[in-house]
């Protein structure tokens, strides 16, 4: 049985079948929230807590590299194949494009 948190997102939110106005990302959460607040004319009226993705000074790419470097090339390929549509639909790069693996 799958934990929904590990399912490919395209199977959970169906971006090809639903006409979303906004698809936010973890990496751009604050900017996405600001955009939504402006779009619904709530900027300055409502506040949304700002999001801190991690408590280190590491960049996202540093964190990604640290995790991917623990995997074999075969495991990275399997991971990509499982989440291939998510990579494509949501604008993520294949790990080898990031100098990983």
N, C-alpha and C positions, 0 to 999 in steps of 0.2 A: 504494500500500500504506500502511495506517495504522500509525502508531506507537501501541502500546497505551496509552501515557501520555496521548495526546490523545483517545482514544476517550471518548465519554460513559460515565460510570461505570455507569449502569444497564445498559449492554451488556456490561460487564466482570464485574460482581459479581451481577447478576440479583436485585435486592432484592425483586422481585415474585414470584419463584419459590422463593427460599430463605428459610427462617425464621431470620434472624440474631438472636442474643441481643443483640449490640451492633454499632452502626455508628458508628465513630469518625470524627472530622473533624480535618483538619490544624489548624484554628483552635483546637480544644479538646483537642489531643493529650494534654497533661499531665493534665487532668481526666478524660479518657476512660481513660487508663492507670490512674490512681488507682482509678476505678470498677471496672475489670476486675480489678485486683489484690485489691480488697475482695471482689468477687463470687466469686473463686476461693479466697478465704481465704488469700491470699498476702501481704496487707498486713503489712509488718514482717518478713516472711520472705524475700521476694525483693525486689530493687530493680531498677528500670528507669531508665535514664538520662533525665534531664529534657531536654526538647526546647526549643530556642530557634528559633522560626520565622524570625526575621530579626535581623540585628545592628544595626538602627537603633532609634531611639526612636519611629519612626512607628507609628501605630496601623494595624491592618489596613485600616480604612476609608480612611485616607490613602493607603495603597499601592494599594488598589483604584481610588480616584479618579484617582490619577496615571496608572495604566495605561488606564483607560476614557477619560480625557480625550484620549488620543492617537488615539482611534477616532472615526469619523463615526457619526452616529445610525444610518445604514444598516448599518454594520459591527457596531454593538452589537446591533441587531435580528437580524442573521444569526447572531451568536454565541449570542444567547439561543435562537433557534430550533433551533440545533444541540444545545444542552445544556438545552433546556426541561424535559425530564423530570428531569434532575439538579437543576435549580433547584427544582422542585416537590417531588421526593422527599426531598431533603436539606435543605430549609428555607432556601434562598438567595433573596434578593430580586432582582426585576428591577432592573437598574441605574437606571432612571428613578426608582424608589422611593428611591434613595440620593442623589438630587439630582445625577446624573451624566448627561452627554450633552445 
